Amino acid sequence: MADRVEGVDPADFRSALARFPSGVTIVTTRSEAGTLHGFTASSFAALSLDPPLVLVCLDRGADCYPVFMAAERFVVNIVTPAHAELAMKFATKGENKFAHGRFAFDDERHPLLPDAAAVLHCELRQAVPGGDHVILIGRVHEARTGGGEPVTWYRGDFLHLGERAA
Ligand SMILES: Cc1cc2nc3c(=O)[nH]c(=O)nc-3n(C[C@H](O)[C@H](O)[C@H](O)COP(=O)(O)O)c2cc1C
């Protein structure tokens, strides 16, 4: 029973969550010192239309956690199948993440993926504690869509979207 978290078997919990298909994002920011940081996140969600708010959950154990907590802004890149390998780099601790992928920079010099399915430029409004994660709430200042279809994450692997139903 010691391995159960509040009565839920952790393996069952993970397995149930894996049945929920999600999009994949690469969330980036720039520290005050000018270093670039980012992580892959499937926990992205729309929160509010007016004001325009989105959320993403960040593991408090992530190396980039202190930087995001101190950040004024961050960028959410909704990625395509062409970014699958890059998304795995951004999910790897200790990786020299920005050595991979072709990033451009916005006016605030935050990194973005010009060929992403969509790019949302956010101002960090709130960081709400949520268990071992923190919910980063961002006020969207600019939203841009690209040509590519987004890739999805399902049962621990990438799943490419098929043809859209008519
Ligand atoms: C598809 C996928 C989705 C992920 N989603 C999240 C997420 O929503 N939040 C999170 O904190 N980590 C998520 N991760 C794990 C982080 O990307 C990974 O732990 C990353 O290395 C953390 O940043 P760090 O290198 O600064 O520690 C995900 C990983 C993958 C492969």
The ligand as a Tripos MOL2 file, in Angstrom:
@<TRIPOS>MOLECULE
LIG
   31    33     1     0     0
SMALL
NO_CHARGES

@<TRIPOS>ATOM
      1 C1          4.9550   14.1060  -24.7030 C.3       1 LIG1
      2 C2          5.4940   14.6330  -23.3990 C.ar      1 LIG1
      3 C3          4.7160   15.4740  -22.6510 C.ar      1 LIG1
      4 C4          5.1940   16.0290  -21.4490 C.ar      1 LIG1
      5 N1          4.3980   16.8760  -20.7430 N.ar      1 LIG1
      6 C5          4.8740   17.4760  -19.6360 C.ar      1 LIG1
      7 C6          4.0990   18.4450  -18.9550 C.ar      1 LIG1
      8 O1          2.9730   18.7600  -19.3320 O.2       1 LIG1
      9 N2          4.6400   19.0450  -17.8600 N.ar      1 LIG1
     10 C7          5.9010   18.7290  -17.4090 C.ar      1 LIG1
     11 O2          6.3480   19.3240  -16.4230 O.2       1 LIG1
     12 N3          6.6550   17.8030  -18.0360 N.ar      1 LIG1
     13 C8          6.1810   17.1920  -19.1420 C.ar      1 LIG1
     14 N4          6.9530   16.2810  -19.8090 N.ar      1 LIG1
     15 C9          8.2920   15.9740  -19.3040 C.3       1 LIG1
     16 C10         9.2730   17.1340  -19.5270 C.3       1 LIG1
     17 O3          9.2650   17.5600  -20.8860 O.3       1 LIG1
     18 C11        10.7090   16.7170  -19.1510 C.3       1 LIG1
     19 O4         10.7210   16.1700  -17.8580 O.3       1 LIG1
     20 C12        11.6750   17.9010  -19.2690 C.3       1 LIG1
     21 O5         12.9740   17.4060  -19.4160 O.3       1 LIG1
     22 C13        11.6060   18.8030  -18.0280 C.3       1 LIG1
     23 O6         12.4630   19.9100  -18.1580 O.3       1 LIG1
     24 P1         14.0050   19.9430  -17.5980 P.3       1 LIG1
     25 O7         14.8300   19.2710  -18.6820 O.co2     1 LIG1
     26 O8         14.2830   21.4080  -17.4770 O.co2     1 LIG1
     27 O9         14.0530   19.1840  -16.2990 O.co2     1 LIG1
     28 C14         6.4900   15.6930  -20.9900 C.ar      1 LIG1
     29 C15         7.2790   14.8250  -21.7630 C.ar      1 LIG1
     30 C16         6.7910   14.2900  -22.9410 C.ar      1 LIG1
     31 C17         7.6520   13.3610  -23.7720 C.3       1 LIG1
@<TRIPOS>BOND
     1     1     2 1
     2     2     3 ar
     3     2    30 ar
     4     3     4 ar
     5     4     5 ar
     6     4    28 ar
     7     5     6 ar
     8     6     7 ar
     9     6    13 1
    10     7     8 2
    11     7     9 ar
    12     9    10 ar
    13    10    11 2
    14    10    12 ar
    15    12    13 ar
    16    13    14 ar
    17    14    15 1
    18    14    28 ar
    19    15    16 1
    20    16    17 1
    21    16    18 1
    22    18    19 1
    23    18    20 1
    24    20    21 1
    25    20    22 1
    26    22    23 1
    27    23    24 1
    28    24    25 2
    29    24    26 1
    30    24    27 1
    31    28    29 ar
    32    29    30 ar
    33    30    31 1
@<TRIPOS>SUBSTRUCTURE
     1 LIG1         1 GROUP 0 **** ****
